Amino acid sequence: MCVIEQSVGLSELQIAYSRPSKRERLIFGALVPYDEMWRLGANKNTTFTTSDDLYFSGDTLPKGTYAMYATPKKQTWDVIFYADDSNWGIPDEWEASKAVLTISPKVQSLSGGVETMTMAIDHIKTDGAILSIAWDRVRIEMPFTIDTKTKVENSISKTMSGPTANDYYSAAKYYFTEDLDKVKALTWITSAVEIRGASAYWMTRLKAQILAWNGDYKKAIEVAQISMKAAAEKGNNDYVLMNEKSIAEWKKKN
C-alpha cells in the first residue's frame, strides 16, 4: 500500500492505494477493460482524503474520505469519489447516492510507458493542484482549486479579534485543574465572564472556584450566588446543588 500525503495551501490531502505493475501486459482495453468500473489499483480500494472542500471546475468534492473508482474509456475516463471507503474493491451493492462526485478527464497518451501505476498531486499552488493518474501509456489529469483565501482571512480575523470566551474559559479551567498559576487563571475566567455574561452559569461557577482558590472567599460566595441563580433559571439543578455546597464550605472559611 502506497500512501501519499500532501499539503496544498492550508489543506491536507492523502491518497492511499496499491500499485499494480504492467509486467509486459496490455493494460487498458485488456487487463483493465474499457467501459467497466475498475477499483483503480489493486487489492483494497483506493482512498482519497481531503481536509477541505475541493473544486473540480464547477463541481465540489466536500471534505472527507472517499473510495475512488474509475471507468476507463478510449478518449475519457469517469473517475468516481464514493462516500463509503470500507469496501475491498468495488461494492457488491453499488449505491448511487454515495457517488458524491464523478469527473470525466480526457485521456493523454504518453510516449514512454509507466511501469507501475502512479497517482500524484502535482503543480501545487497555494490555492490548488492537479490530481493525476498514470499507467502504461495513459495519463489523466484532474485540476482542482481550494478556497485558501477565505480560510486564511477567517484565521486572520479570528486571531486579530482575540480569544473568545470559550478560549479564556478553557485556559482558566486547565490552570485551575492542574493547580498552576492562580492569578492568570483568575484573569482569564474574568475575561470569559465579561464576554459571555453572567447567564453562563458554568463560567461564573468556575470563577467562584478560582476566587476561592485565590483565598477571596467573600467574593467567591457572591459569584457562586450569581451562578446558582442563573443555573436555577435555566433549570440546571446540578449546578444549583454544587454552588450551594461550595457556598456552605466557603462561609466556614470566610
C-alpha positions as CSV (number, residue, x, y, z in Angstrom):
1,M,0.0,0.0,0.0
2,C,1.4,3.4,-1.0
3,V,0.4,6.5,1.0
4,I,0.8,10.0,-0.4
5,E,0.4,12.9,2.0
6,Q,0.5,16.4,0.5
7,S,-0.2,19.9,1.8
8,V,-1.9,22.3,-0.6
9,G,-2.2,25.8,0.8
10,L,-3.7,25.2,4.3
11,S,-5.3,21.9,3.3
12,E,-4.1,18.4,3.8
13,L,-4.7,15.7,1.3
14,Q,-3.9,11.9,1.4
15,I,-4.1,9.2,-1.2
16,A,-3.8,5.5,-0.2
17,Y,-3.6,2.9,-2.9
18,S,-2.0,-0.3,-4.1
19,R,0.3,0.0,-7.2
20,P,-0.1,-2.8,-9.8
21,S,2.7,-3.1,-12.4
22,K,2.5,-3.7,-16.1
23,R,4.9,-6.6,-16.4
24,E,4.7,-6.7,-20.2
25,R,0.9,-7.0,-20.2
26,L,-1.5,-4.9,-22.3
27,I,-3.4,-2.8,-19.7
28,F,-6.2,-0.7,-20.9
29,G,-8.7,-2.5,-23.1
30,A,-7.4,-5.8,-21.9
31,L,-6.3,-6.3,-18.3
32,V,-8.4,-3.3,-17.4
33,P,-11.4,-3.4,-19.8
34,Y,-12.9,-0.3,-21.3
35,D,-16.3,0.8,-20.2
36,E,-16.2,-1.3,-17.0
37,M,-15.8,0.0,-13.5
38,W,-12.3,-0.5,-12.0
39,R,-11.1,-0.4,-8.4
40,L,-8.4,2.0,-9.5
41,G,-5.4,-0.1,-8.3
42,A,-5.1,-3.5,-6.7
43,N,-6.3,-5.1,-3.6
44,K,-8.3,-2.8,-1.2
45,N,-10.0,0.1,-2.9
46,T,-8.0,3.4,-3.3
47,T,-8.9,6.1,-0.8
48,F,-8.7,9.8,-1.1
49,T,-8.9,12.2,1.9
50,T,-9.2,16.0,1.9
51,S,-9.4,18.3,4.9
52,D,-11.3,20.9,2.9
53,D,-13.7,21.2,0.1
54,L,-12.1,20.8,-3.4
55,Y,-13.4,22.4,-6.5
56,F,-13.1,20.5,-9.8
57,S,-14.3,23.1,-12.4
58,G,-17.9,23.7,-11.3
59,D,-18.2,20.6,-9.1
60,T,-17.5,20.4,-5.4
61,L,-15.9,17.5,-3.5
62,P,-16.8,18.1,0.2
63,K,-14.1,17.5,2.7
64,G,-13.9,13.9,3.9
65,T,-12.6,10.4,2.9
66,Y,-13.7,8.6,-0.2
67,A,-13.1,5.4,-2.1
68,M,-12.0,6.2,-5.7
69,Y,-13.2,4.1,-8.7
70,A,-12.8,4.7,-12.4
71,T,-14.4,3.6,-15.7
72,P,-11.7,3.9,-18.3
73,K,-12.7,4.6,-21.9
74,K,-10.6,5.2,-25.0
75,Q,-11.0,9.0,-25.0
76,T,-12.0,9.8,-21.4
77,W,-12.3,8.3,-18.0
78,D,-15.1,8.6,-15.4
79,V,-13.4,8.9,-12.0
80,I,-15.8,8.5,-9.1
81,F,-15.5,9.6,-5.5
82,Y,-17.6,7.2,-3.4
83,A,-18.6,8.1,0.2
84,D,-18.2,4.5,1.6
85,D,-14.4,3.7,1.7
86,S,-14.8,0.4,3.7
87,N,-15.1,-1.9,0.7
88,W,-12.5,-4.3,-0.7
89,G,-12.7,-3.3,-4.3
90,I,-16.0,-2.4,-5.9
91,P,-19.0,-2.6,-3.6
92,D,-21.2,-5.7,-4.0
93,E,-24.2,-3.3,-4.0
94,W,-23.5,0.0,-5.6
95,E,-25.4,2.9,-4.1
96,A,-25.7,5.8,-6.5
97,S,-26.4,8.2,-3.6
98,K,-22.9,7.6,-2.3
99,A,-21.3,8.5,-5.6
100,V,-20.6,12.1,-4.4
101,L,-18.7,13.3,-7.5
102,T,-17.8,12.0,-11.0
103,I,-15.1,13.7,-13.1
104,S,-14.5,12.9,-16.7
105,P,-11.0,13.9,-17.7
106,K,-9.6,13.4,-21.2
107,V,-7.0,10.7,-21.8
108,Q,-3.5,11.8,-22.6
109,S,-1.2,9.4,-24.5
110,L,2.3,9.0,-23.1
111,S,5.3,8.4,-25.4
112,G,7.1,6.5,-22.7
113,G,5.3,3.8,-20.7
114,V,4.8,3.9,-16.9
115,E,5.6,0.5,-15.5
116,T,3.8,0.9,-12.1
117,M,0.5,2.7,-11.7
118,T,1.2,6.1,-10.2
119,M,-1.1,8.6,-8.6
120,A,0.2,12.1,-7.7
121,I,-0.7,15.6,-6.6
122,D,1.4,17.9,-8.8
123,H,1.7,21.5,-10.0
124,I,1.0,22.6,-6.4
125,K,-0.1,26.2,-5.7
126,T,-1.4,27.9,-2.6
127,D,-5.0,27.5,-4.0
128,G,-4.9,24.3,-6.0
129,A,-3.1,21.5,-7.7
130,I,-3.6,18.6,-10.2
131,L,-4.6,15.1,-9.2
132,S,-3.2,12.7,-11.8
133,I,-3.2,9.0,-12.6
134,A,-0.7,7.4,-15.0
135,W,-0.1,3.8,-16.0
136,D,1.3,2.2,-19.1
137,R,0.9,4.8,-21.9
138,V,-2.1,6.6,-20.4
139,R,-2.3,9.7,-18.1
140,I,-5.3,11.6,-16.9
141,E,-5.2,15.0,-15.0
142,M,-7.9,16.4,-12.7
143,P,-7.1,20.1,-11.8
144,F,-8.8,21.4,-8.6
145,T,-8.8,24.5,-6.5
146,I,-9.2,25.2,-2.8
147,D,-10.6,28.3,-1.2
148,T,-7.4,29.0,0.7
149,K,-8.0,32.8,0.7
150,T,-11.3,32.5,2.7
151,K,-9.6,30.1,5.2
152,V,-6.7,32.5,5.6
153,E,-8.9,35.5,6.1
154,N,-11.0,33.7,8.6
155,S,-7.9,32.7,10.5
156,I,-6.6,36.2,10.5
157,S,-9.9,37.6,11.6
158,K,-10.1,35.2,14.5
159,T,-6.5,35.9,15.5
160,M,-6.9,39.7,15.3
161,S,-10.2,39.7,17.2
162,G,-8.5,38.0,20.1
163,P,-9.5,35.0,22.2
164,T,-13.2,34.0,22.6
165,A,-15.0,33.5,25.9
166,N,-14.5,29.7,25.4
167,D,-10.8,30.2,24.8
168,Y,-10.4,32.1,28.1
169,Y,-12.7,29.6,29.9
170,S,-10.7,26.6,28.7
171,A,-7.4,28.1,29.6
172,A,-8.6,29.1,33.1
173,K,-10.1,25.6,33.7
174,Y,-6.9,23.9,32.7
175,Y,-4.8,26.1,35.1
176,F,-7.4,25.5,37.9
177,T,-7.5,21.7,37.3
178,E,-3.7,21.4,37.1
179,D,-3.1,23.8,40.1
180,L,-0.9,26.2,38.0
181,D,-1.0,30.0,38.1
182,K,-3.8,31.3,40.3
183,V,-3.6,34.9,39.1
184,K,-3.6,34.0,35.4
185,A,-6.5,31.7,35.9
186,L,-8.5,34.4,37.6
187,T,-7.6,36.9,34.9
188,W,-8.8,34.6,32.1
189,I,-12.0,33.5,33.8
190,T,-12.9,37.1,34.5
191,S,-12.4,37.9,30.8
192,A,-14.6,34.9,29.9
193,V,-17.4,36.0,32.1
194,E,-17.2,39.6,30.9
195,I,-17.5,38.4,27.3
196,R,-20.2,35.8,27.8
197,G,-22.2,37.3,30.6
198,A,-23.5,36.1,34.0
199,S,-26.0,33.8,32.3
200,A,-23.1,31.4,31.5
201,Y,-23.5,29.8,34.9
202,W,-20.8,27.2,34.3
203,M,-18.3,30.1,33.7
204,T,-19.4,32.0,36.8
205,R,-19.2,28.8,38.8
206,L,-15.5,28.3,37.7
207,K,-14.8,32.0,38.5
208,A,-16.2,31.4,42.0
209,Q,-14.0,28.4,42.4
210,I,-10.9,30.2,41.3
211,L,-11.7,33.2,43.6
212,A,-11.8,30.7,46.5
213,W,-8.6,29.2,45.2
214,N,-7.1,32.6,45.5
215,G,-8.4,33.0,49.0
216,D,-11.1,35.5,48.3
217,Y,-14.0,33.6,49.8
218,K,-16.3,36.6,50.2
219,K,-16.2,37.4,46.5
220,A,-16.3,33.7,45.7
221,I,-19.6,33.4,47.6
222,E,-21.1,36.4,45.7
223,V,-20.1,35.0,42.3
224,A,-21.4,31.5,43.3
225,Q,-24.7,33.0,44.2
226,I,-24.9,34.6,40.7
227,S,-24.1,31.2,39.1
228,M,-26.6,29.5,41.3
229,K,-29.4,31.9,40.3
230,A,-28.6,31.6,36.6
231,A,-28.5,27.8,36.8
232,A,-31.8,27.8,38.5
233,E,-33.3,30.0,35.8
234,K,-32.0,27.5,33.2
235,G,-33.3,24.5,35.1
236,N,-29.9,23.0,35.8
237,N,-30.3,21.7,39.4
238,D,-26.8,20.1,39.4
239,Y,-25.1,23.4,39.3
240,V,-27.5,24.8,41.9
241,L,-26.5,22.0,44.3
242,M,-22.8,22.3,43.5
243,N,-22.9,26.1,44.3
244,E,-24.9,25.6,47.4
245,K,-22.3,23.1,48.7
246,S,-19.4,25.4,47.8
247,I,-21.1,28.4,49.5
248,A,-21.6,26.4,52.7
249,E,-17.9,25.4,52.7
250,W,-16.6,28.9,51.9
251,K,-18.7,30.5,54.6
252,K,-16.8,28.5,57.2
253,K,-13.5,29.8,55.8
254,N,-14.6,33.4,55.3
